[in-house]
Amino acid sequence: MLWSAITYAGVGWMCKINVNMDKELYKEILEDELERTIEYGVNKLGFERHQVIFQHDNDPKHTSKVVKEYLQKQSYTVLQWPAQSPDLNPIENMWSLLKRRLNDYETAPKGMNELYKRVTKV
């Protein structure tokens, strides 16, 4: 599984997840990978943390108490998202584009490591 973020300036940080994601792991990803993406935006693109709008869907891990408490402490806005609306989720377009670009390879990857390398190239 992969986790990634997107910004108005492009794709943010991405991480490979080799285990089943639970609420604690999701919170760690927010603390690490989302923070790296936000810091990049603040330091390289010049926006302020309070200008950040974070959106995720209503997956139970995303709406867990531990994640909600973490997000409430942040200076950015968390966008409320309607249930069962993946067609409105901007990152779904990124995943679709990624799948199309991966299909351009003539051969299938020989395992997860090769797949991850291809993902980071496209």
Kinemage of the C-alpha trace (Angstrom):
@kinemage 1
@onewidth
@group {chain A} dominant
@subgroup {mainchain}
@vectorlist {calphas} color= white
{ca met a 1} P 0.000 0.000 0.000
{ca leu a 2} L 1.098 3.578 -0.601
{ca trp a 3} L 0.205 6.784 1.166
{ca ser a 4} L 0.784 10.146 -0.450
{ca ala a 5} L -0.385 13.723 -0.379
{ca ile a 6} L -0.899 16.275 -3.115
{ca thr a 7} L -0.638 20.043 -3.037
{ca tyr a 8} L -1.512 22.763 -5.512
{ca ala a 9} L 2.169 22.608 -6.531
{ca gly a 10} L 2.213 18.855 -7.169
{ca val a 11} L 2.730 15.556 -5.416
{ca gly a 12} L 3.873 15.607 -1.797
{ca trp a 13} L 5.754 12.970 0.151
{ca met a 14} L 4.928 9.330 -0.330
{ca cys a 15} L 5.504 6.318 1.876
{ca lys a 16} L 5.305 2.591 1.330
{ca ile a 17} L 3.245 0.711 3.903
{ca asn a 18} L 4.118 -2.950 4.357
{ca val a 19} L 1.595 -3.757 7.097
{ca asn a 20} L -2.125 -3.288 7.615
{ca met a 21} L -2.697 0.342 8.413
{ca asp a 22} L -4.466 1.086 11.679
{ca lys a 23} L -5.287 4.378 13.383
{ca glu a 24} L -1.924 4.553 15.177
{ca leu a 25} L 0.043 4.011 11.967
{ca tyr a 26} L -2.128 6.552 10.159
{ca lys a 27} L -1.399 9.116 12.876
{ca glu a 28} L 2.336 8.392 12.537
{ca ile a 29} L 2.085 8.940 8.787
{ca leu a 30} L 0.385 12.277 9.377
{ca glu a 31} L 3.081 13.232 11.880
{ca asp a 32} L 5.876 12.284 9.486
{ca glu a 33} L 4.885 12.326 5.809
{ca leu a 34} L 2.128 14.936 5.928
{ca glu a 35} L 4.328 17.163 8.070
{ca arg a 36} L 7.170 16.810 5.551
{ca thr a 37} L 4.803 17.842 2.765
{ca ile a 38} L 3.528 20.822 4.751
{ca glu a 39} L 7.045 21.900 5.733
{ca tyr a 40} L 8.108 21.722 2.100
{ca gly a 41} L 5.205 23.988 1.214
{ca val a 42} L 6.004 26.410 4.001
{ca asn a 43} L 9.749 26.543 3.341
{ca lys a 44} L 9.942 26.171 -0.440
{ca leu a 45} L 6.636 27.488 -1.724
{ca gly a 46} L 6.158 30.273 0.783
{ca phe a 47} L 2.734 29.566 2.186
{ca glu a 48} L 1.796 29.699 5.858
{ca arg a 49} L 0.733 26.665 7.916
{ca his a 50} L -2.645 28.231 8.666
{ca gln a 51} L -3.298 28.392 4.892
{ca val a 52} L -3.049 24.608 4.550
{ca ile a 53} L -6.292 22.718 4.026
{ca phe a 54} L -6.002 18.997 4.686
{ca gln a 55} L -8.548 16.587 3.274
{ca his a 56} L -8.954 12.886 3.855
{ca asp a 57} L -11.966 10.625 3.534
{ca asn a 58} L -14.151 9.120 6.232
{ca asp a 59} L -12.262 5.863 6.603
{ca pro a 60} L -12.592 4.726 10.242
{ca lys a 61} L -8.838 5.199 10.810
{ca his a 62} L -9.115 8.778 9.608
{ca thr a 63} L -12.004 9.542 11.927
{ca ser a 64} L -10.645 7.729 14.982
{ca lys a 65} L -10.368 9.601 18.261
{ca val a 66} L -6.552 9.515 18.279
{ca val a 67} L -6.363 11.003 14.765
{ca lys a 68} L -9.054 13.609 15.460
{ca glu a 69} L -7.233 14.710 18.619
{ca tyr a 70} L -3.956 15.001 16.722
{ca leu a 71} L -5.526 17.023 13.905
{ca gln a 72} L -7.326 19.359 16.314
{ca lys a 73} L -3.921 20.430 17.663
{ca gln a 74} L -2.638 21.457 14.234
{ca ser a 75} L -2.725 24.988 12.857
{ca tyr a 76} L -4.079 23.918 9.475
{ca thr a 77} L -7.707 23.358 8.525
{ca val a 78} L -9.152 19.867 8.165
{ca leu a 79} L -11.818 19.856 5.485
{ca gln a 80} L -15.018 18.039 6.374
{ca trp a 81} L -15.736 15.442 3.735
{ca pro a 82} L -19.043 13.852 2.717
{ca ala a 83} L -19.327 10.111 3.189
{ca gln a 84} L -19.134 7.792 0.178
{ca ser a 85} L -17.815 10.449 -2.222
{ca pro a 86} L -14.530 9.195 -3.706
{ca asp a 87} L -15.390 10.839 -7.029
{ca leu a 88} L -14.953 14.235 -5.339
{ca asn a 89} L -11.588 13.376 -3.791
{ca pro a 90} L -8.754 15.092 -5.734
{ca ile a 91} L -6.130 12.500 -4.834
{ca glu a 92} L -8.190 9.793 -6.535
{ca asn a 93} L -7.315 11.517 -9.825
{ca met a 94} L -3.630 11.228 -8.940
{ca trp a 95} L -3.973 7.503 -8.206
{ca ser a 96} L -5.788 7.033 -11.530
{ca leu a 97} L -3.037 8.868 -13.427
{ca leu a 98} L -0.384 6.825 -11.622
{ca lys a 99} L -2.097 3.571 -12.627
{ca arg a 100} L -2.258 4.691 -16.272
{ca arg a 101} L 1.446 5.571 -16.289
{ca leu a 102} L 2.382 2.273 -14.667
{ca asn a 103} L 0.411 0.468 -17.377
{ca asp a 104} L 2.752 2.054 -19.961
{ca tyr a 105} L 5.532 -0.320 -18.870
{ca glu a 106} L 5.834 -3.266 -21.245
{ca thr a 107} L 6.478 -5.808 -18.486
{ca ala a 108} L 4.949 -6.326 -15.080
{ca pro a 109} L 7.136 -5.494 -12.071
{ca lys a 110} L 8.986 -8.390 -10.467
{ca gly a 111} L 7.748 -7.775 -6.952
{ca met a 112} L 6.770 -4.929 -4.666
{ca asn a 113} L 10.213 -3.294 -4.577
{ca glu a 114} L 10.311 -2.926 -8.347
{ca leu a 115} L 6.748 -1.610 -8.340
{ca tyr a 116} L 7.680 0.990 -5.721
{ca lys a 117} L 10.702 2.067 -7.803
{ca arg a 118} L 8.452 2.538 -10.809
{ca val a 119} L 5.957 4.530 -8.776
{ca thr a 120} L 8.691 6.905 -7.604
{ca lys a 121} L 9.860 7.392 -11.214
{ca val a 122} L 6.483 8.294 -12.667
